[in-house]
Amino acid sequence: MIREARSGDVDDIKTLADSLAVHAGEAKRTGFYEFTLDRTQYARRVHSPDALVAESGDGLEGFCLAYDWRFLDHLFQQEPQAVQDPVYNFIARHPLPFTYVEQFAVRQDALNRGSVAIALRDEIVSRCKQSHGMLLCVTAIHPWRNDPAIRLAEGAGLCHMASIDTGKLTLGVYRLSF
């Protein structure tokens, strides 16, 4: 079942995200490359109407943390250090309106992992299509390439539109316009 995230999901979301952390030199194929958030940051993000979770009888199966430009501006005000982040700087300069997917994850051991990922992806695409003109997401492309995330984005019709060089890796910006 896909539903909007709630405050009670924060610990499970953080646990899943932390389990998918990727550090330089690791051979993991998917995850969050040297990107972590603390519990307080997750607690802020679950209040976005576009923050979603997938759950089953086994609990949290996955999540998608997405924000429209208004919620992202709200995050900037609460997290002033974000203005130093090259991704946030790029996204903040993007024409309005848009929805930005910051994190997307499915448990490695989730039953029907691919179906869970597609259901989450399709739900955020559907929500974006109804309310905003564009969907944006960012993922690592060099020297570590998150191929599963890229395939998932491209499967929904997102196209590579730009690259962001952070100094230690290159991120691809993917966009779908409606």
Phi, psi and omega per residue, in radians:
M1 nan 2.345 3.074
I2 -1.761 2.325 3.097
R3 -2.592 2.951 3.064
E4 -1.222 2.490 3.125
A5 -1.196 2.685 3.114
R6 -2.289 2.914 3.125
S7 -0.962 -0.628 -3.134
G8 -1.174 -0.177 -3.135
D9 -1.570 -0.184 -2.982
V10 -0.961 -0.859 -3.088
D11 -1.089 -0.734 3.128
D12 -1.176 -0.677 3.099
I13 -1.107 -0.816 -3.135
K14 -1.096 -0.750 3.124
T15 -1.044 -0.791 3.130
L16 -1.135 -0.812 -3.139
A17 -1.054 -0.770 3.137
D18 -1.093 -0.599 3.136
S19 -1.206 -0.318 -3.113
L20 -1.824 0.193 3.100
A21 -1.135 2.356 3.117
V22 -2.072 2.263 3.134
H23 -1.927 2.677 -3.123
A24 -0.836 2.325 3.096
G25 1.585 -0.223 3.125
E26 -1.320 2.651 -3.086
A27 -1.663 0.194 3.124
K28 -1.038 2.552 -3.112
R29 -1.604 -0.361 -3.113
T30 -2.587 2.696 3.129
G31 2.549 -2.894 -3.113
F32 -1.839 1.850 -3.040
Y33 -1.286 1.896 3.100
E34 0.804 0.772 3.114
F35 -2.367 1.992 3.107
T36 -2.323 2.652 3.064
L37 -2.140 2.656 3.083
D38 -1.594 3.035 -3.067
R39 -1.036 -0.696 -3.138
T40 -1.089 -0.710 3.122
Q41 -1.138 -0.720 3.080
Y42 -1.131 -0.681 -3.140
A43 -1.059 -0.602 3.071
R44 -1.225 -0.741 -2.997
R45 -1.233 -0.532 -3.107
V46 -1.185 -0.182 3.118
H47 -1.447 -0.111 3.047
S48 -1.188 2.350 3.077
P49 -1.117 -0.251 3.124
D50 -1.774 0.225 3.013
A51 -1.539 2.093 -3.021
L52 -2.126 2.675 2.984
V53 -2.271 2.639 2.986
A54 -1.928 2.258 -3.138
E55 -2.363 2.750 3.084
S56 -2.413 -2.997 3.081
G57 -1.080 -0.350 3.113
D58 -1.530 0.024 -3.131
G59 1.786 -2.655 -3.089
L60 -1.160 2.198 3.099
E61 -1.774 -0.528 -3.116
G62 -3.034 3.064 3.111
F63 -2.672 2.786 3.040
C64 -2.383 2.041 3.085
L65 -1.775 1.876 -3.111
A66 -2.282 2.659 -3.068
Y67 -2.506 2.457 2.979
D68 -1.382 3.004 -3.053
W69 -1.060 -0.533 3.137
R70 -1.225 -0.750 3.129
F71 -1.182 -0.658 3.116
L72 -1.081 -0.715 3.078
D73 -1.075 -0.700 3.077
H74 -1.052 -0.746 3.096
L75 -1.098 -0.729 3.099
F76 -0.976 -0.716 -3.127
Q77 -1.175 -0.592 -3.139
Q78 -1.461 -0.419 -3.083
E79 -2.243 1.293 -3.059
P80 -1.047 -0.385 3.109
Q81 -1.162 -0.305 -3.135
A82 -1.109 -0.441 -3.125
V83 -1.147 -0.234 3.083
Q84 -1.528 -0.182 -3.101
D85 -1.427 2.179 -3.105
P86 -1.079 -0.537 3.114
V87 -1.182 -0.869 3.136
Y88 -1.063 -0.674 3.110
N89 -1.091 -0.734 3.114
F90 -1.130 -0.873 -3.089
I91 -1.097 -0.718 -3.102
A92 -1.110 -0.455 3.133
R93 -1.550 -0.037 -3.086
H94 -1.302 2.514 3.116
P95 -1.044 2.549 3.137
L96 -1.552 2.786 -0.141
P97 -1.525 2.749 3.092
F98 -2.737 2.848 2.952
T99 -2.106 2.335 -3.115
Y100 -1.987 2.205 3.059
V101 -1.620 1.980 -3.126
E102 -1.538 -0.803 3.131
Q103 -2.413 2.493 3.140
F104 -2.512 2.165 -3.080
A105 -2.596 2.573 3.016
V106 -2.314 2.408 3.131
R107 -0.949 2.402 3.121
Q108 -1.036 -0.595 -3.083
D109 -1.729 0.256 -3.129
A110 -1.134 2.366 3.044
L111 -1.174 2.326 -3.105
N112 1.009 0.834 -3.077
R113 -0.908 -0.788 -3.140
G114 -1.105 -0.709 3.127
S115 -1.153 -0.653 3.100
V116 -1.117 -0.806 -3.135
A117 -1.069 -0.780 -3.127
I118 -1.159 -0.689 3.121
A119 -1.106 -0.767 3.092
L120 -1.101 -0.818 -3.136
R121 -1.040 -0.837 -3.094
D122 -1.141 -0.574 3.109
E123 -1.182 -0.764 -3.137
I124 -1.216 -0.620 3.078
V125 -1.105 -0.773 3.136
S126 -1.085 -0.777 3.123
R127 -1.100 -0.738 -3.130
C128 -1.145 -0.720 -3.127
K129 -1.074 -0.630 -3.110
Q130 -1.327 -0.467 -2.969
S131 -2.191 -0.364 -3.057
H132 -2.373 2.772 -3.057
G133 -1.468 -0.190 -3.004
M134 -2.729 2.535 3.058
L135 -2.040 2.280 3.139
L136 -2.155 2.476 2.977
C137 -2.542 2.778 -3.071
V138 -2.306 2.367 3.084
T139 -2.577 2.776 -3.115
A140 -1.179 2.374 3.072
I141 -2.183 -0.318 3.136
H142 -2.847 2.413 0.035
P143 -1.398 -0.219 3.070
W144 -1.835 2.229 -3.058
R145 -1.967 2.160 3.139
N146 -1.551 1.330 -3.072
D147 -1.022 -0.744 3.120
P148 -1.042 -0.705 3.127
A149 -1.166 -0.689 3.131
I150 -1.141 -0.774 3.111
R151 -1.080 -0.706 3.133
L152 -1.112 -0.781 3.122
A153 -1.112 -0.856 -3.123
E154 -1.126 -0.550 3.096
G155 -1.126 -0.403 3.089
A156 -1.628 -0.007 3.122
G157 1.717 0.045 3.106
L158 -1.245 2.499 -3.141
C159 -2.114 2.560 3.088
H160 -1.145 2.178 -3.095
M161 -2.046 -0.362 -3.086
A162 -2.913 2.910 3.057
S163 -2.207 2.596 3.099
I164 -2.134 2.146 3.101
D165 -1.681 2.023 -3.112
T166 -1.620 -0.064 -3.071
G167 1.758 -0.594 3.093
K168 -1.984 -0.293 3.030
L169 -2.756 2.902 3.092
T170 -1.906 2.307 3.129
L171 -1.895 2.446 3.055
G172 -1.693 2.357 3.066
V173 -1.751 2.188 -3.124
Y174 -1.995 2.473 -3.038
R175 -2.391 2.513 2.983
L176 -2.294 2.107 3.128
S177 -1.794 2.546 3.132
F178 -1.955 nan nan
